[in-house]
Amino acid sequence: MNTKNTFKLIMVLLAIALYIFLFFIYLPDRQTLILYLILYLIFGFRVIKDGVKKAISGDLFSENTLMTIATLGAFFIGEYPEAVAVMLFFRIGEYLEDYAIDKSKASINQLINIRPETINLFDGYNVILTKAETAKIGDLFIVRPGERVALDGIVTDGMSSIDTSALTGESLPKYIEPGNEILAGTINLDGVIKVRSTKLFTESFAAKIIDLVENSKKNKAKADHLISKFSRIYTPIVVLLAVLLTIIPTFIFGFDSFNEWLRRSLIFLVISCPCALVVSVPLAFFAGIGRASQKGILLKGSITIENLSEAVNFAFDKTGTLTKGIFEVTNIETNNIKESELLDLAAHAEANSNHPIAKSIVAANKHINLSRVTDVIEVAGRGIIAKVDNKTVSVGNKKLIPELNLNHHNYRTGVYVIVDGVYKGFIEVADSIKADAVDAITAVSALNIKSISILSGDDKTPVEKLARQLKITSVFSRLLPQDKVENVKELCKEGITVFVGDGINDAPVLIEADVGIAMGAIGSDAAIEAADVVILDDDLKKIPEAIKLSRRTLFRAKQNIVFALGVKTIILLLGALGLTSMWLAVIADVGVTLAAVANSIRK
């Protein structure tokens, strides 16, 4: 509990004690009035001050202005206890509301406070404690066990484990060594490490996250905007009805009934305050954003929650999103040669190539002795020819040795291997599917999603093979980036569409979709800028989790609207008929607000 809330609590408890004391003693009317006025000012001075300020500025229908008018009116008709009670319950409600909001903010504040303000700068001789914001790119700094990293950088010395849970939600520590990237906001667990900064304090990945979270409230949902507009119309109408409730019956039944009709209109004013709606609906979205951030899912505002909860189409990028983005040898076909020998010859021929397929073949063989390899010739767009153990080994596509008419593997990804001019086999490679892809797609399908598609720049055969594994029927292959954008545009015409990409080369499509989800975006500034949802690690199962969380959040916001309007309507009718007191009106108003707030922040 913060100091501000503690002080509020003490003041409220003391004033309640004095209020109760007045019930048990008899005092002359003048002294009673003075004591009630003292209590009234203790509870209501700030409310009156804010109400007058807002009225002067033109906001005649703020909750503070309405409370001030209603309670002064109660004093006018001699209802001192009721006037004080209105302010008392209003302050209790305010205190509990602040407590609930602070609790809701805690998870987001935990994410925001992920950067230390200082670093241990190392100048080559000494360690100097300095402000992180003054550090330059290329500066060397030391991170000791238990300390949080202040700047993005590359580890230059030392080995350790780091806790990335503040960024990704992943509790398992990550091992780092020289040459590894390290991000601001992570915690060094074991050894002392030296890090060379690669970004300024204000440009770090943590800074991008903090900016995203702090600005998420700007992107309001339709329900949020609707409540703001509704309050501006609803409150003046109820105030007008309260005025008419005083004037018209007084003319009909005589001036002697003025106090009774004024009391009813004051009850109208108290219950007309739209605070339950104004507070609880945005808080429901805010709490949802907070819960998501704890799981390593960043949502850019309540509009994202609303769109994600109502999405009907999902489109997935293939490479790096549904697959690992790394080729692996999946099959070897041989012609009068052992598999191990074919792989060994191909791997040695490919040993100096940077092509992804070549790297996968080398990785599959594991042991490479470059002294066995001579006369390497790389034929652009075709493959490699090299001498391995004095044998001429050609590894590549069918264009490498056209005279052999190698056409029998047209629809598979891989390389032909020719030894001394004789075809010896085919090594097939594939981008392997992520371990959690099947479960994630199954979970998304179970959430009443109308269509799931794969949009890929890869050839038709591997994309369709992946689609069969994932039981996805809508497949688009050999797409250029602009083709993906056009496909997503068409899907958006059919309903709210979500595109899921790896956040690196999918920025245009992420922006075009109603909701863009960037997977595995830790360290990717482009994803932070382009996506509406940023999943910091590479866990595909967080996509259905984000959908369910969004739907639950939107449902609670709608629950708050229906509940608040329902209770207020009943109390307004009872007040107009003279069947309720001002006490009940204020208890109902505060109670509805607290119930809606509690509903918003519950897990």
N, C-alpha and C positions, 0 to 999 in steps of 0.2 A: 504494500500500500504506500503510495507516495505521500510526501509531506502535505501537499495541498489537500488531498482527500482526507487525511488524518485531522487536519484543522477543521475542515467542514464537519466531520463527524462529531468532534468535541463540541463545537458550537451548537449543532443540532440537538445533541443530548442534553446540554445545559438548558437550552431554551425549552425543550420538552418537559424537563423537570419543573421549570417555572410555570409552564402552561398547566400542568397537572396540579400544581400547588394552588392555583387560582380557583380550581374546582372545589377545594376543601375549606376555604376561608371566606368569610363575609367581609366585604369592604364597601365603603360608600361608592356610589356610581362614578364619581369623579376620579377616585383612586383606581377603580377597576378599569376605567377607560384609559387612564395613563399607562397602567401596566400592560394592558392589551396592545396599546400603541407601541410600547417599547418592544414587546415580543414581535409585533407586526414588522417593525423596522429591522429587528435582528434577522428575521426570516426573509423579509421581502425587500430590503434596501437595494440590493443589487438588481433584483427583478424590476423594481420601480425605476431605477436609474436607467437600465437598458431599455425598458418600455418607453420612457419619455424620450430618450435619444432616438429610438427608431421611429416614434411618432413624429418627431421634429423633422427627421430625414425623409418622411413620406410613407414609411411602412406602418400604416395604422392598424394592420391586422396580424402583427407578430404575436406569438404566444405570451411574451412578457407584457406587451401593451394590453392584451385582453385580460390577463390576470390582474393587472393594476386597476383597470376600470372595474372589473367584477368585485374585487375586494374593497375598493373605496366605496363602491355602491353599497356593499354589505355594511360597512361602517355607518353609512348615511341612514340606513334603515334600522340601525341598532343591533345588527347581528355580529357583535364583536368576536365571539368565539369562532363563528363560521369563517369570518374574514381571516383570522389568524390561522385557522385550520387549513384554509386553501393554500396559504404560503408555506405552512409547515409541511404538508404532504407534497407540495410541489418541490420543496427543497430536498425532502427525503428521496423523492423520485429522481431528482437531478443527481443526487449523490450516488444512488444505486445504478443509474444510467451511466454515469461517468466511470464507475467501477467496472461495469460490463464492457464498455467501449475500450477501456484500458486493457482489460483482459484479452479482448479480441485483437487489439493492436500488437500484443506481446509477440506473437509469432512473426509478424511482419517486421517489427522493430528488431527482432533477433536476426533476421536476414539482412536488415539495413546496417546493423552494427557489426559488419564482418570485416571492416578494414581498421587496423590500428593506425593511429595518427603519427607514429614515430617509427623509425628504422635504425638498426645498428650499422651505420655506414662504415665501410672499411676502406681506408685510404692507402693500404699497402703496408702500413706499420701499426696504426692505432684503430680502435673501434670507437666511433663517435656517435652518440645518440643525437639524432636530428629529426626534424619534421619530415615526414614522408613526402609532403607536397613540394618540398624544395629539391628532391632528388631528380637527377637527370637520367636520360636513357644511357645505358652503358655503365652506370655506377654499380659498384660492388657492395653488397651488404650481407650481413651475417644473420641467420635465423637460428636461435637456440631452441632446445627441446621445450615444448609447451607454449612457444610463441606463435602468434598468428602472422602470416606473410602479408606484407603491406603493399607489395608491387608485383606485377607480372614479371617473370624473368626466366632465365635458363640456369639450372644448377651447374656450377663450375667445379665445386669441390665438396666431398662428403656424400654419405649415403644415409637415408632415413626412410621412415614411413610417414605419410601425411594423412590427416583427416580431412576429407573433402565434403563431409556431410552438410556443411553450411551452404555449399553450392549445389550439390547434387542430391542430397537426401540419402546418399549411400553410406552406410555405417562401416563398411569394410575398409580398413586403411589401404592406401596405395603406396607401393614401394617406388622410390625415386633414387636416381644416381646421376653423376655428371652427364650433361647433355640433355637431360629431361627438362621439359617445360614445367613450371610451377606457377600457380595463379594466386593472386591476392585473395585473401579470405580463407585460405586453407590453413590448417594448424600443423606445425612440425611436431612429431611425436617423440622421435628417438634421438638421432644424432645431430651434431652441429653441422649446418650446411652453409656454403657460400653461394650467393645468387647474383647474377648480373642482370640488372633491370632491362626490360625490352620495351616498356611503356611507362609513360608518366603516371603519377598518382591519379589524376583526373581522367585518364584514358584507359585505366585497367579494366579487366573484365568485371571485377566486382563493382566498379563505378557504373558500368553499363547496367548491371542488375539493379543497383540501388536507384538509378534514374528511372528504370522501367517500373519498379515497385512504387516509388514515390509519385509517379505520374499516372499510375493505373486508374486512380479515381477520376481522372479527367474524361475517360472513355465511358460515359454513362450508358446504361441500358435503356431500352424504350420504357420499361416499367419505372425506372428511376426518373426519367424526364416526365412521364405521365403523372407521377405523384407530385412533382414540383408544380406542374401546370394546374393539377386538380386543387392543390392547396390554395393557390392564388385566386381561384374562382369560388371554391367551397366556403372558405372562411368569411369573405365579405357577405355572401348570401346569408349565412347563419347569423352574422351580426345584424344585418338588416331585419331578419326575422325576429331577433331578440328585441330590437327597437319597436317593431310593430306589435310584438307581444305585450309590451308595456303600454303603448299608446291606445291601440284600438279597444282592448277590453276595458281600459279606464274610462274611455268615452261612453262605452255601452253600459257598464255597471256602476259608474260613478267614481268620483275622486277618492272616496273612502277605500276603494279597493286598490289604490295605486301601489301601496307597499307590497301587497301580495303579488301583483303582476310584475313589479320591478324585481322582486326576489326570483320569480320564475325566469325572467329574462337574464338575470345575472347567472343563474344556473346554466342557461343556454350559452352564455359567453364562456364560462369555464369549460364546459364539455366541447365547445366548438374548436378548441385548440387542436390543430392537426399534428401535434408533436409525435404521436405514436406512429403515424405514417411517415412523416418527414425524417424521423430518426431510424426507425426499424428497417425500412426497405433498403436504403443505402448500406446500413450496417450488415444486413444479410449478405449482400454482395461482397462487402469488405471482409467479412468473416470467411466467406468462401475463398477469396484470394489468399487470405492468411493460411487457411488449411492446406491449400494447394502448394503454397510456397514451402511448407514444412516437408512436403513430399518431393521437392525438387522440380515442381511444375509451376512455371511463372505465367500468370494470366494477365493480359494487358487490359484491365478494366472490366466493368460489369457488362458492357456490350459483347465482349468475348464470351463471357459465361452464358449470356442469353442465346447468342448464335450457336455456340457449341451444344447447348442443351436441346436446340431445335433442329440440329443438322440432320439431313436426310441422305446426303451423298458424301462418300469418302473416296479420295483418290490418293494413291501412294506412289511415290517414286520407288524405283527398284534398287539401284546400286547404292549401298551405304545406308539405306533405310530399311528395306526388308531383307537385304543380304549384307554380308560383312564388308563388301567392297574390296575383297582380297581374293584373287584367283587361287584355286587349289587343284592339284591333279586328282581327277576323279576316276579316270579309266585309262588303261593302256592296252592297245591292240598290237600284236606282234606278228611278224612274218619271218619264220625261221630264225628267231633270236629270242633269248630269254628277256623277260620284262626288265629285270634289274640291269642287264647289260644295255638294253635300249635306253633306259632312263639315264644311266651313267654317261653314255656317249652324248645324248642330247643335252644333259645338264652341263657337261664340260664345254660343249660348243657354245652354249648360251651364257656361260659364266660371266662374261664381261658386258652383257646387254642390260639396259635399264628398262626394257619393255616389261610390263606387268606379267605377261604370260611366261616370259623367260625367267623372271624372278620366281614364279611359282614352281617351275620345273627344277630350278637350282635348289629351292628350299626342300622339295620332295626327295632329292638325292642326298642331301645333307653333307656329304664329304666331297670336297673339290680340291684337286691338285692341279694348279694352273701350269705346272711344268710339263704336263702332258699335252698342253694345247699350244698350237702354233698357227700362223698364217690365217688369222681371223679376218673374214670379209663380211661386213654387214651390208645387205642389199635392202635399201630403203623400201618399206611397204611390202616386203616379201619374206625376209628372214635372214639367217646367218649361215655362212659356209666356213668351216674351220677344219684344221687337221687335228685329230685326236688320236694319239698313239699311232701316228702316221697313216690313219685312215681318214678319207675325206668324208666329213659328216655335214650334211645339209639339213637344217631344221627351219621349217617355215610353212607358209601356205602353198596352195597348189601352183601359184605363179612362180615360185622359186625355181622349179624344174618343170617347165611347161611340157617338155617332150614326154614326160611320164604319164600325162593325162590323169592326174590325181583328182578325181571328182567324186569319190565315193563317201566323202564326209562333208558334203556341202552345208548341211544344216547343224553342224556341231562346232563348238569353239575348241580350237586346239591346233596342234602342229603336226605336219608330216615329218618323218625322219627317214632320210635317204643316206645309206652308207656305201661309199664307192660306187655311186650311180644306181644302186639297187634299193627299191622301196622296202623298208624294214618295219614300218609300223606307224601308228598314230597315237599321239598322247593327247587325251582330252582333258581340258581344264574347265572349271566352272566357278562362278562366284557363289560361294556356299551360303545357304539360307541361315539367317540368325536363329539361334536356339529357341527364342521366345516368339518368333513370328507367327507360327501356327496358332498358338494359344491366344495371342493378341488379336489376330484377325477373327478367330472364332468368337472371342468375347465381344468384339465390335459388332459382328453380325447379329449376335444375340440381343442387341440393344435396339432392335427394330429400325435398322438403317436400311434405306431403300436400295442403294447400290454401292458396291465397292469396286473400284477400278485400279489397275496398275498403269501408270504412264511412264514409259521408259524410252530412252534413246538407244537401247540395245537391240540386237537382232530379234526377230520374231520367235525363233525356236527356244532360246533360253528363257525368254520372258513368259512364253506359254507354259514351259515346263514348271517354272516357279508358280505360275497361276494355278496349275493343277495341284501342286503340293499344298497350296493355301486355300483351294476350293473357291477361287475367284474366277468368274466367268467373263468379266469385261476387261479386255486387254488391248492396250495401244502400244505398239513398238516402233522403233526407228524414228522417234520424235525428236525434232530440234527443240530448243528452249521455247521458241515462239509457237511451236505446235502444241506444246504442253499448255501454254497460256490460253490458246484458242479452245482446247478441249475443256479446260476448267471454266472458261466463259460459258460454254454450252451447258455444262453441268449446273452452273449457277442459275441459269434460266429455269431449271426444273425444281429448284429449291436450294436451301442453304447448303453450301458445299465446303467441305474441309479438305485441304491438301496437306499431305504429310511428306516432308522432305528432310534431307540431312543438313539443311541450313547453309551449305557451302556454295552450291551453284544453282540453287532453286529459288533465289530471291524474287525474280519476276512472278513466278507462279504462287509463291507464298503470299505476295502482295495482292495478286488478282483474286485469290480465293476469298470466300466470306470469312473463313478462319484458316490461317496458315499455321501449321504446327512444325516447328523445327526440332528434329531429333538429335540427340548427342551434341548439343550446341555449346557445351562447355568450352570456352576459349574462342568461340566464333562471334565476333562483333556483328558480322553481316546478319546472322540469325536473329540476334537481339533486335536489330533495326527492322528487319523485314517481317518477322513472324508475329502472330497474335498470341500464340502459345509457345513457350520455350521449355522443352524438356531437357534438363541439363545433362542427364546421363543418356545411355543408349537403350533404356528399358522400354520396349514397345508396349508392355502391359500397362504402362502409365497412361496410354491413350484411352482405353476404356475406363480407366480409373478417373481420368479428367472429365470424361463425358458424364459419368455417374455423379461425380461431385458437382458439376455444373447444373445438372438436372435437379439434384437435391437442393442446391442453393436457390435456384429460381422458384422451386416449389415452396420453399420457406418464405420467400419474398411475397409470393401470391397469398400464402396463408395469412401473413401479417396484414395484408390489405383487406382481405375478407373479414378477418376477426375484428380489426380496428373499426371498420365502417359499420359492421353489424352491431357491436356493443354501443358505439356512439349514437347510432340511429335509435336504439332502444332507450337510452338515457335521455336523448333529446325529446322524445315523445313523452316520457314520464315527467320530465321537467316542465314541459308545456302544459301538461294536465295537472300539475301541482302534486304529483305522487312521489316526488323525491326531494331530498334536501341538498343543499350545497355541499355538505360533507360527502354524501354519496357521489355527487357529481365529480368532485376532485379525486376521490378515491378511485372511481371508475376510470377517470382520465389517466391518472398516474399508473393504475393497475394494468390498463390496456398497454400503455407504453412499455412497462417493465416486462409484461408477458411476451410482447412482440420482440423486445430486445433479447430476452432469454431464449426465445425460439430461434433467433438469428444466430446466436453464438454457440448453441449446443452442438456437440459433436455428432 
